[in-house]
Structure formats: structure tokens, C-alpha cells
Amino acid sequence: MATDLMKPVRKIPKNYRNVTGIAAHAKAGGAAMYESSLERDFLTMLEFSPDVESYVVQPVKLEWTDAQNTPRSYTPDTFVSFSKRNGEIKKPMLCEVKYRKDLWADWNKLRPKYKAAIRFAKAQDWQFKIITEVEIRTSYLENARFLLRYRSPVPDAGIMQLLYDKLEDIRETTPTGLIRVVYQDEWNQAKALWVLWYMVATFQIGTDLHAPLNMDSPIWCMQ
């Protein structure tokens, strides 16, 4: 299946009992619709991650016949394509997003669907993975939410170069430390901080994104 041509196969209906909506994401192939806040948060992580090249929500409808010869169908939540990293490309992934309590409660009903997804993914040389709140509701998600807002517009190139050059000189510091070294007045410090977060959000400045991000977080230049 040509992933660059893949589009959503199912439209998610409006649901007033659950969180549904459409997320504005640059990496999405088609409308990035979601049926729960957990799915919405997963899409945020995909949009932010440098490892993810693109994704499609409700990407493919799987059909099979169960042990009672009854036709069944199932549409996984998301298909993810990965960027090339160090000359290698990770296998594409079909994902199902579920709360753990729902997995436990409905496992007997869900298990045949997931077995069908595993078979289908293997035939395409993909992988299939169930993603829960344990993997999603993390410091990485909170950092992604915070940093995505800084990805546009592109800030002043001169300030970016100034921050990068100074950080390269001192090797490692914190947002507070870098801003205070570069500018002494509060007005320019505020402007520079916005630029700094842009550079972190676009991976020009490194930090530990799996730890809570704040003004005292260690930062360094990305090579």
C-alpha cells in the first residue's frame, strides 16, 4: 500500500459523551480526527516527534471472518510513517489507542480485532502496537504541548544565531542562564526567550524532553 496516498477510510462522528474533534496538524494525511482526549494527545506527540514523518488517522478497514463464519471488520486508529534516522527507517506502524481499563474490560471482544491487525501488519511488513495512557500521558506530551506553539512564525535569524553561538561557547547551561548572558534588559530577554523555545521546538537546541521542561532545564547545542 502506498503510504503517501493513504487517506482516512472512516469519518469519526460527533460524540457528545466523549472528546471528539479535528486537530490541525502538518504531518497528517487527511483530517486528523480523534474520538477521545487520549487519541488527541497521541496525535500531539506524533506531530511533535522528529522520528515521525507522517501519519493517517483511521487509515485502513480490515475485514475477516470469525470462527462462526461471521464477517467482521475493524479500523485501527492511526498509521505512522517514520523518518530516516542514522541511515535507517523504522517499520511503519499501525496503532490502536486505548485506556488500560478499557483493554482489561473488553479484552475478549478486542483480542480478535488485534489479532487481525497483527496479521495484516505483518503481511505489509509493518508493525502493530497498542498505545495506552502509560505511553502517552508523560512529560514528553506536556513538553510537546508547550513547544508546538513556538514552531511558527520563524523568528529573527540574527537572534537565533546569537543564541546558538553563545550556547556553543558555554556548551551547556539553562534557558535562564543563556538569556541572561546574551541580554541584560528584560525586553530583549523576553524576545530572546521566545526565540530560544522556537529553537528547542525545532531541535536546534537540545534538552531532555522526557523530563519536565522549565527555565532551569539543561540545554545544549544540537550538532
Sequence and secondary structure as in RCSB ss.txt:
>XXXX:A:sequence
MATDLMKPVRKIPKNYRNVTGIAAHAKAGGAAMYESSLERDFLTMLEFSPDVESYVVQPVKLEWTDAQNTPRSYT
PDTFVSFSKRNGEIKKPMLCEVKYRKDLWADWNKLRPKYKAAIRFAKAQDWQFKIITEVEIRTSYLENARFLLRY
RSPVPDAGIMQLLYDKLEDIRETTPTGLIRVVYQDEWNQAKALWVLWYMVATFQIGTDLHAPLNMDSPIWCMQ
>XXXX:A:secstr
  GGG   SS     SSS  EEE  SSBSS EEESSHHHHHHHHHHHH TTEEEEEES   EEEE TTS EEEE 
 SEEEEE EETTEE   EEEEE  HHHHHHHHHHHHHHHHHHHHHHHHTT EEEEE HHHHSSHHHHHHHHHHTT
SSS   HHHHHHHHHHHHHH EE HHHHHHHH  SHHHHHHHHHHHHHHHHTTSEE  TTS   TTS EEE  
